[in-house]
Amino acid sequence: MNMKQTVAAMGAAVLAAFLSQMPAYASGEKSMTCLRAGADLIKFCGAGAVTMPVNAESSGIEWIEDQAIAQLFVDAGVDGTFVSCRSRSDVMVGHNSHRALKRLPPASTFKIPHTLVALKTSAVSDINESFAWDGSPRRFGFWERDMTLAEAFEASNLHVYQEVASRIGRVELESSLVEFNYGNRQVGPWLSSFWLQGPLEISAVEQCRFLLSLATGQFPVDNVQWKVLRQLMASDAGGGVTLYAKTGWANAPDPGPGWWVGWIEGTFGVVAFALQIDMPEPAHAALRVELGSKALVVLDLLPSIP
């Protein structure tokens, strides 16, 4: 019996153990040449990546578990997930499919759609509109000044975006969440905190799908407003690659889920990504971008760590 016949005859549990004994496939080759295991559709795809369909909650997602990315989380000593998707939003590459399907508050990553809705509804005149600080103490000292919307986006200024949410109103916010198919699409009774404490929640898989659709023009977004958002999120990663990203931290600076989401553009096309980790202490904040960047390097999307 040859190798393909052997693999096809093995059940899912046995295959997992079988693959762990095959070091020849962990050579760094990213050819995505796969072996199929019958109806279970379990594939072993170069660079130590195991591909499998995840549970029914995933709505038909095919998951590729990248062992090199998984090792990054082990080395960092953190629990979390990383998800990436290219032209097909039903194929995900990353680490920890179970965690990737878990919905959590989006925190400041919600400023991506929030800013678009603010511009669309004219809740703000433009990103240079200034919001006055009222002099009261803020959670972070760098929030204690007047800020434009652009500055508030970069600084993740909660109070500015609470004012923006109030201006937009519940009806427009709810309508936009449905239009974007954003997470569970729930605003709830509190316009000042629904993206931080719920009821709005989104999974890393849903973040990736939303961002891929946004980056590839699948939503009816005004071209001028789209260019403004890209300007707010963009950074030059070198090598002809541009990174568009936003961090988030629910319950900052106290323990809570941390996010780093966005998309990356280069000669390879457009790839959306979402990282979500536990952040038990403030020192973990820097790990969001660091760990996510390393995962993008593993996938040959970033030329180096920005």
N, C-alpha and C positions, 0 to 999 in steps of 0.2 A: 504494500500500500504506500503510495507516495504522500508527500506532506499535505497537499491540498485535500486528499481523501481523508487523511487522518484528522485534520482540523474540522472538516465537515461532519465527521462522525462524533465529535465531542460535544457535550453539553456545555452550557454557559459557565457553570462553576468549574468544571474540569479544564475548560479552555483558559480561564484566567490563570490557573496554576501552570498550565502548559506554556503559556506565553512568557511567564516570568522566568522560565528556564531557557529562553532563546536569546542570548546576548548578541548573536550575530545581527539581529534586527535593530540593535541600539547603536548603530554605527554613525548616526548623524544624517543619514540619507533621508531627504524629505520628499521622496518620490510619490508618496501616498498610494503605492501599490499595495493592494489589500487582499486578504484572505477572507472569504465569506464562510460563516458557520451555519449553514442551512437557514431555516426560517427565523432563527434568532437574530440574524443580520448582525453578527459580531465580527468586526474586522480588525485586523492588526495592521496598522499603517505606519511605515517608516518612522525613524526617530523615536522609537519606543512609545508610539501613540496607539492606544486602544480605542476603537470606534464602536459605539453601540447605541441603540435607541434607548432613550431614558423613559421613565414611566409615563403613564397616560396623561398626567398633568401637563406634559410638555407639548401637547398638541402636535405630535409627529416629528419632534426634533430629533435629528441624528447627532449624537454627541461624540466628539473626538477628544479623548482624555490624553493630554500631552504630558508625558512623564517628566520632561525637563522643566516644564512650568510647575508641575506638582512639587518638584524638588526645591524650587525657589521658595515656596511656602514653607516647606520643612526647614530649610536653611534659615528663613526669617523668623521661624518660631511663631507663626500666626495662623489662625483659622480664617478661611475665607474662600473666595472663588474668583476666577478670571474667565471671561467669556469673550470670544471674538467671532465675527461673522463677515463674510465677503458678499458676493452677489446673491447668494441664496441664504435667506434668513432662517431656513429650517436646518442648516448645517452649522453647528457650533464647535469651535475648537477652544480648549482651555483646560480648566481644572475644577473638579468638584461639581458635578452636574446636579447633585441633590441640593447643594447650597445655592447654585445658580438659579434654581426654580423658586427659591424662597422669597416672598415679597417682604420688603422693608420700606420704611419712609425714605424718599429720595433725598431729603435734606437739600443742600444747596445745588445739587445737580438739577433740581427742578428749575433753577434759574435759566436753564436753556429754553424750555418752552415758555416759562414765565415771561422772559424778555420779549420773545416773539409776540406773545399775546398782548403785552403792554404796548408794543409798537403798532400792532395791527388795530387795536381798539382806540389808539390815540390817548391812552391813559398817561403816556408821557409824550412830550413833543419830539424828543430824540434822545440819544444816549448821553448828550451833554447837558441835559436838564439837571439842575442842581437841587438837592434835597438838604434842607437845613437841619443841623443837629440842634435839639432843643435844650442842650446843656445838662441833661440828666445822665447819670452814670450808665455806661454800657458794659456788656460782658467782656468786651475786649477794648483796650484803650485806643487802638487804631480806628475804631468806629466813632470815636468822640470828636467829630469834625463834620463840616458840610461835605457832601460828596455828590458827584454826578452819578448818573445811573451806570456809566461805564466803570467808574471807580468802585461803585458798590458791587458790581458784578465780580470784579477782581478780588475785592476784599470780603466777599460773601456777607455783606452788611445786611443782617436780618431786618433791621428797622426800616431801611429804605424799601425793601421788597414787601414788607408788611403794608406800608403806605401804598405801594403800587397795587397790591392785591385788593386793597380797599377801593381804589379808584376803578379797577377793572370790574369788580362786582362778581357776585356768585354765579349769575346766569352765564356770563361770558366765559368764566373760568370752567364751569361744568361743560359747556358746549365745546370748548377747546380741548379738554381732556378726552372727550368722546371723539372729536375729529382726529386727534393724534393717537387714539387708541392707547392712551398712556396708563399703564398699570391697571389698577382697579377702578380708575376714573372717578374717585370719590373725593368730594370737597368737604362735606360735612358742615357742621354749624359754625366752625371757627376759621374765619378767613385769615387770621393772623398766624396760624400754626399748623394748618392741615398737611403741609409737606414735611414738617418736622416731627410731629407727634401723631400723625394720622388724622383722619382715616386714609389719606392717600398713601398707597404703597405700590411698589414696583419691584420686580425681580431683575436680576442681572441679565437674564435672557431677554426680558421685555425691554430693558434699557437698550440692549444691543440692537434689537429689532427696530425700536423707535429711532435710534440714531442712524442706523443704516438707511431707513426710509427718508429721514430728514436730509441726510448728506447726499442722497441720490435723487432728490427732487420729487419724491413721491407724495408730498403734501402740498396743498395750494398756498405756498408762502410767497409773499411779495418779494420781488428780486432785490429791491433796495433794502428791505428789512433783513433779508437773507444775507446780504453782503455785510451788513452791520453786525449781525450775530457772528459771522465768520471772523470778522475783524476782532471782536471781543475775545474769541476763543483761540485764535491762531498763535502758533509759535513755530519758528523755523528749526526743524530737527536736523538739518544738514543733508547732504547727499540728494537734494531734490525732493526731500520729504517734508511735508507740512503736517503738524499735529494740531488738532482741535480738541480741547479737553476742558473739563471742569471737575473740581473736587467737591466733596460733600462730607459733612460730619453731623449726624443727628446727635443732639444733646451736648454738643461741644461747650466747654472743654472737658465735660465729664464722659465716662465710658459710654460708648454707643457705636453703631455701625458706621464705618467710613467708606466713602466711594471715590473712585476716579473713573470717569467715563468720557467717551468722545469718539472720534474717528481719526483716521490717518490716511493721507493721500500721497501717492507717489506713482512711479511707473507701473506698479503692481495694481493700480486702481484705487478703490476706496475700501477700507476695512474699518468696521465699527468695533468698539470694545467696551467692556465694563468690568471694573475690579471692585469687589466689595469685601472688606475685612472687618474683624472685630478690633476695636480700639479701646482696650481697657485703661489706657493712660495716654496723656498728651504726647509722649515721646513716640507713639506709634503713628502720629499724623504724617510724618515724612515718609513712612513706609508705603503710603498709597501710591504716590507718583514713582517712588523708587522701584517698588515691586512690579507695578504695572509696566513701567518702562523696560525692565528686564524681561518681562514676558513678551513684549513686542520685539525685543532684540532676538529672543529665542525663535520667534516666528519669522525672522528676517525682514521685519517691517521697519524697524529703527536701525540706523547705521551705528548708533552708539547711545549711551545713556545721556539724555539732555540735562 
